[in-house]
Amino acid sequence: MNILIFGATSGIGQALAKQYANQGHRVAITGRRQEKLDEISAQLPGSYLPIRHDIRNTEQTDSVIMQAHQTFGSIDLIIVNAGIGKFNLELDWPVCESVIKTNVIGVTKALTAGYNYFRQQHQGHLVNISSVASLLGGAANPTYNASKAYQANFMEALWIKASKSKKNKISVTDIRPGFVDTKLAQGETFWKADVETAARQIIKAIQKKKKIAYITKRWALVAWAIKRMPKFVLKKI
Ligand SMILES: NC(=O)c1ccc[n+]([C@@H]2O[C@H](COP(=O)([O-])OP(=O)(O)OC[C@H]3O[C@@H](n4cnc5c(N)ncnc54)[C@H](OP(=O)(O)O)[C@@H]3O)[C@@H](O)[C@H]2O)c1
């Protein structure tokens, strides 16, 4: 398989890239940190295509996809994983703005560019890494939870669109992790999965072409409870 992962220089994206490369797939990896792209690529020469890209630079996103397409001949799977989340109890505007620019504007551009690429190819699998946080407001970082709710809703729209198409075979998967042990989840202590386990479960869910998958699986229980939770409980979280 030929794979493109937006945001693969650390955490979940890096673990996904490594597991796919170790399985013999070719993986284009992006991120802002050139040294991390070089370090990962050096571990299995010939398996990776490193592309330096800031997902907020939306005018460059199509050319990232074209670069992977020209190198591999085609792309079978695009995973949009790039994301940031910072505590923002004070509702500091620069933090709000950077989360929106990355998780909403940058991610939407990558998802639409990926979907349109697959439309031209008449097939492909588009995956986004949203979050269990998409299911509820988060007082500690309101724009993070809101951006993930936006992503989950947007992925549902793409899933409906893909399901309706008769001439295209495009699969759409929304991955919703709970806590995974990465830099982004520092400080979180509840049911934190190690990154390799999370990546393994994500790869399985992608293989099964799931519409939505909670990672690790037990977070599906939390999701179930959140959807039924009386609003007064939210004040205690
Ligand atoms: N860890 C968790 O508990 C958890 C839970 C639910 C959902 N998630 C989601 O999972 C995804 C990955 O997070 P993680 O936990 O693995 O965090 P991480 O270790 O901080 O990794 C984030 C990745 O996103 C990339 N990225 C961030 N901003 C970018 C930008 N402007 N342009 C391009 N790439 C950018 C980073 O690359 P560069 O820094 O090199 O640009 C890095 O590769 C995120 O979307 C996050 O919201 C994580």
The ligand as an SDF file (V2000), in Angstrom:
LIG
                    3D

 48 52  0  0  0  0  0  0  0  0999 V2000
   -2.5540   11.7840   22.6410 N   0  0  0  0  0  0  0  0  0  0  0  0
   -3.8380   11.7460   22.9160 C   0  0  0  0  0  0  0  0  0  0  0  0
   -4.2450   11.4220   24.0440 O   0  0  0  0  0  0  0  0  0  0  0  0
   -4.8550   12.0510   21.8370 C   0  0  0  0  0  0  0  0  0  0  0  0
   -6.1930   11.8010   22.1250 C   0  0  0  0  0  0  0  0  0  0  0  0
   -7.1520   12.0710   21.1540 C   0  0  0  0  0  0  0  0  0  0  0  0
   -6.7690   12.5580   19.9170 C   0  0  0  0  0  0  0  0  0  0  0  0
   -5.4540   12.8020   19.6670 N   0  0  0  0  0  0  0  0  0  0  0  0
   -5.1090   13.3520   18.3570 C   0  0  0  0  0  0  0  0  0  0  0  0
   -4.1130   12.5700   17.7570 O   0  0  0  0  0  0  0  0  0  0  0  0
   -3.3450   13.3890   16.8740 C   0  0  0  0  0  0  0  0  0  0  0  0
   -1.8740   13.1740   17.1370 C   0  0  0  0  0  0  0  0  0  0  0  0
   -1.5610   13.6410   18.4370 O   0  0  0  0  0  0  0  0  0  0  0  0
   -0.4060   13.0560   19.3570 P   0  0  0  0  0  0  0  0  0  0  0  0
   -0.9980   12.7730   20.6560 O   0  0  0  0  0  0  0  0  0  0  0  0
    0.3130   11.9780   18.6530 O   0  0  0  0  0  0  0  0  0  0  0  0
    0.4900   14.3720   19.5400 O   0  0  0  0  0  0  0  0  0  0  0  0
    2.0070   14.7290   19.1600 P   0  0  0  0  0  0  0  0  0  0  0  0
    2.9410   13.6870   19.6180 O   0  0  0  0  0  0  0  0  0  0  0  0
    2.1830   16.1170   19.6430 O   0  0  0  0  0  0  0  0  0  0  0  0
    2.0140   14.7060   17.5490 O   0  0  0  0  0  0  0  0  0  0  0  0
    1.3900   15.6810   16.7920 C   0  0  0  0  0  0  0  0  0  0  0  0
    1.7970   15.5280   15.3430 C   0  0  0  0  0  0  0  0  0  0  0  0
    1.0960   16.5310   14.6050 O   0  0  0  0  0  0  0  0  0  0  0  0
    2.0300   17.2930   13.8770 C   0  0  0  0  0  0  0  0  0  0  0  0
    1.6270   18.6890   13.7560 N   0  0  0  0  0  0  0  0  0  0  0  0
    1.2160   19.5380   14.7230 C   0  0  0  0  0  0  0  0  0  0  0  0
    1.0220   20.7580   14.2110 N   0  0  0  0  0  0  0  0  0  0  0  0
    1.3280   20.6710   12.8870 C   0  0  0  0  0  0  0  0  0  0  0  0
    1.3480   21.5820   11.8210 C   0  0  0  0  0  0  0  0  0  0  0  0
    1.0300   22.8830   11.9930 N   0  0  0  0  0  0  0  0  0  0  0  0
    1.6920   21.1600   10.5890 N   0  0  0  0  0  0  0  0  0  0  0  0
    2.0430   19.8520   10.3930 C   0  0  0  0  0  0  0  0  0  0  0  0
    2.0500   18.9350   11.3610 N   0  0  0  0  0  0  0  0  0  0  0  0
    1.7100   19.3440   12.6040 C   0  0  0  0  0  0  0  0  0  0  0  0
    3.3510   17.1950   14.6480 C   0  0  0  0  0  0  0  0  0  0  0  0
    4.4380   17.4240   13.7690 O   0  0  0  0  0  0  0  0  0  0  0  0
    5.4220   18.7160   13.8350 P   0  0  0  0  0  0  0  0  0  0  0  0
    5.4640   19.1830   15.2480 O   0  0  0  0  0  0  0  0  0  0  0  0
    6.7450   18.1790   13.3400 O   0  0  0  0  0  0  0  0  0  0  0  0
    4.8380   19.7020   12.8920 O   0  0  0  0  0  0  0  0  0  0  0  0
    3.2900   15.7460   15.1200 C   0  0  0  0  0  0  0  0  0  0  0  0
    3.7780   14.9020   14.1150 O   0  0  0  0  0  0  0  0  0  0  0  0
   -3.8160   14.8200   17.0870 C   0  0  0  0  0  0  0  0  0  0  0  0
   -4.7200   15.1920   16.0660 O   0  0  0  0  0  0  0  0  0  0  0  0
   -4.5250   14.7500   18.4280 C   0  0  0  0  0  0  0  0  0  0  0  0
   -5.5140   15.7310   18.5700 O   0  0  0  0  0  0  0  0  0  0  0  0
   -4.4880   12.5600   20.5960 C   0  0  0  0  0  0  0  0  0  0  0  0
  1  2  1  0
  2  3  2  0
  2  4  1  0
  4  5  1  0
  4 48  2  0
  5  6  2  0
  6  7  1  0
  7  8  2  0
  8  9  1  0
  8 48  1  0
  9 10  1  0
  9 46  1  0
 10 11  1  0
 11 12  1  0
 11 44  1  0
 12 13  1  0
 13 14  1  0
 14 15  2  0
 14 16  1  0
 14 17  1  0
 17 18  1  0
 18 19  2  0
 18 20  1  0
 18 21  1  0
 21 22  1  0
 22 23  1  0
 23 24  1  0
 23 42  1  0
 24 25  1  0
 25 26  1  0
 25 36  1  0
 26 27  1  0
 26 35  1  0
 27 28  2  0
 28 29  1  0
 29 30  1  0
 29 35  2  0
 30 31  1  0
 30 32  2  0
 32 33  1  0
 33 34  2  0
 34 35  1  0
 36 37  1  0
 36 42  1  0
 37 38  1  0
 38 39  2  0
 38 40  1  0
 38 41  1  0
 42 43  1  0
 44 45  1  0
 44 46  1  0
 46 47  1  0
M  CHG  2   8   1  16  -1
M  END
$$$$
